[in-house]
Amino acid sequence: MQVFLSCSLSSEDADVVELIRTVCQGLGLQCVTVDTAAAAAPPAEARQLMRHSDGVIAIATCRDRLSETEFAMPASVREEMAMAFAMHAPLLPLVEAGVRTDGMFRNFATSLTFDRRRLTTNEAIGKIIRAISSFKAILESKRQLDQRRQRTGGRFEVIPVVLAIAGNTLDLRLRIELPERSPRLMRQWARLQHHRRHSVR
């Protein structure tokens, strides 16, 4: 499984990036990144690498000082995250304490803020491992779903089904794959709906 690693190329951030890259590799994630030193990462190369990756891990380290307590993240990382948003790519933000995010990650279920000064402690490394492990699980689920859709040319529907058990009803919501343009399955589904409407509750 491959992830695009959006990160600073500054020597000041090398230890941070290498630690996170090592954790990724230990969890079975191959990291690719734009390795051209420039003020902003070449967009075409980054976009191509993202297209061939399962997700994006962004390391937003402190760059230019904005105030006494806040810093901007590297311009290339901000641009690559914007690109990931536009491409609807799964994104895991790892944000250094002090980086101004302007609410960019408010709706992310999986994200992590880290303190560079404590990055090598067992607690910090444990949090990074858990965050990346959770992200990997999301990527694996997405890949399996995509593969099933490609095999069947189908779509997934959440279907309510009522079962009568010993006079009681049990309302289940089943996730069933319905290949498109399948008259036989659609007829079976219609019969199931008819039986559901006329079942004794």
Disulfide bonds with the S-S distance in Angstrom:
none
